Amino acid sequence: MLSAKNGKPLYEQMSALEQVRQLETGETTSRALLEHYIQTVQDRNPAVNAVIATQLDTARRQADAADKARKQGESLGPLQGLPMTIKDSYEVPGMPCTSGNPDFKDYYPTGSAKAVQRLTDAGAIVFGKTNVPLMTADIQTYNRVYGTTSNPVNPARTAGGSSGGAAAALALGMTPLELGSDIGGSIRIPAHFCGVYGHKSTHGIIPLRGHVPGNPGDVREPELAVAGPMARHAEDLSFMLDIIADSSSTADRGWQLRLPRPRHEQLRQFRVLMWIEDEACPIENQMRAVYQKLKIQLEQAGVDVTVGAPLGKGLTEFYAPYAQQLSSKMMTFSPAIQRGLMRAAAPLIKGLGKMAPLPAHADSFYRGAGLSHAQWLNSVEQSMRLQEAFQTVFDQYDVILAPPTFCTAFAHDHSRFLASRKVQVDGINRHYADLFMWIAPATLLGLPSTCAPVGKTDQGMPVGVQIIGAPYMDKTTIRFAECLAAQSATTTAANAA
């Protein structure tokens, strides 16, 4: 059985990979591990409201079956008997899939989302679902079905969104792994706010079929959006990615995914471009202090660090086309008249922006709502040309380090209109839409981006960093996160000594 250390169950200090190894060696059982997580949810979830649905009887039967199979020498996959939760935007048989929408509160899918199926085929046991904002369309997690998810460090603040329930559950040890999704920073920002790891994958390598939104039953894969692993420990990201990005199912015959190995194994071997300043979206002072400390630590470890913007380009060159395409994608399910009115209002919004403090590129967002197919294709062509030019950055650097957003977790704000919300940072009121600016480049260009915790503010709020890589170099960004974690552990041990 899992033993205790310093009054805490040892599993809280173990990665999912280590827990799987203990299951394999018989040091613990799936049923015992499941009961640990059930008890942890009962003890800690009331403070944050991260886990919003469970199927405990089913999970217990599956855990007992996994233990029985192991005793008989049967293998059910690399995750055999590992309990976990799943974001409530993914279909899981026998569990609600509301995506925070009251219209879907009685929707119980009979089949699994494709990525969820890969996890359960590998032996994972899904015992709970985690909270999301309405249709996963906010940087905060709250809805009329399940209520608000709070930050695990400070419940007065948000856990982020849309994978806010997933990040909070991970941070409080209620699950070892989670499956996130990201189109507007929905993996990266909650990971940053809650102090956990999250990986936005290269676009297209993990299936999103069975994710809501789109609509239940949709077949096509969405633009811009991706799925990705979330975890308490860096090493678990690659472990989980190998399972959900695998192309071995019969539905994927005709192509095979082979992600390249990490460019380097040792921290000192990486060439780093540190992009933390941009006049279009200045970051919180205490975040800047954490990043400056990180730069010093990297240089002391022998890392070649360059400070500046990639290709000399600013955030605005990425954010304008991103805002336009994001709006086009988000408004897909809106009435045609609403889309037309928004597009017609775009010139007015642009004019008002010269006289009033409106969010950056608000006109691009409004214009995107009514794009024709030809206009959409032109927008995508422009972003692909930008992606092609951007490849040269990764000839010179292995990874780009950037903020996930401009601030740490902020106070809950559920006012109706997002455009009217403000976030106060360093005594200045900032537009809510600015929260999306730093995540725009990786999303627009389809690049992998790993969010890793790198420090805390004076108030104890977590600070994460985006580790952005070239297309399909997911293993490189994750490996850099692993190296950062190892370096941090070494430093902590040395200081303790």
Number of C-alpha atoms within 10 A of each C-alpha: 12 16 11 11 11 6 7 10 13 14 20 19 14 14 18 26 20 14 25 20 15 17 24 20 11 14 12 18 25 30 21 17 19 24 17 20 22 18 12 16 20 12 11 17 20 12 13 22 24 35 28 19 18 18 13 15 10 13 23 19 13 22 26 17 17 25 23 14 15 20 12 9 9 12 15 17 14 19 25 27 32 28 29 23 26 25 28 32 30 29 31 26 16 15 21 21 26 25 28 25 18 15 10 15 15 11 15 15 18 11 13 18 21 20 24 25 18 20 22 21 16 20 21 27 25 27 24 25 28 27 35 35 29 21 19 28 18 19 25 31 31 29 20 12 18 22 16 23 34 28 32 26 21 18 15 14 20 29 38 35 31 35 37 36 36 36 39 33 34 27 21 22 19 27 31 26 29 26 29 29 28 24 26 27 29 29 35 36 37 34 36 31 30 31 27 28 31 37 33 31 31 25 22 17 19 20 23 25 22 27 29 23 20 20 10 16 13 14 12 11 16 18 16 20 23 26 27 29 25 31 28 29 22 27 20 22 28 18 15 23 22 14 21 22 20 18 20 13 9 7 7 11 9 7 8 10 12 12 16 11 13 15 16 15 14 14 20 15 14 20 18 21 24 21 17 23 18 15 9 14 20 17 20 15 14 18 25 19 14 17 22 14 13 16 20 13 16 19 12 11 14 13 18 17 18 14 14 16 17 17 10 6 12 18 19 19 13 21 26 19 22 30 27 23 25 24 20 21 20 16 16 13 12 10 9 13 10 13 22 16 14 19 21 15 14 21 15 12 22 19 11 13 16 9 8 10 10 17 17 20 22 19 24 23 25 26 26 29 28 25 20 11 9 9 12 17 12 12 17 18 12 13 21 15 11 16 19 11 11 16 13 13 16 18 9 11 18 23 24 27 23 23 26 31 28 24 24 26 25 19 17 20 14 13 9 8 7 13 13 12 16 15 20 15 16 12 7 9 11 19 18 16 20 20 20 22 24 28 27 26 23 27 27 26 23 24 20 27 34 33 32 30 23 21 20 17 15 8 9 10 22 21 30 31 29 30 30 28 26 26 19 21 23 27 23 28 30 29 25 25 26 22 18 21 18 14 16 15 12 12 13 11 10 9 8 7 6
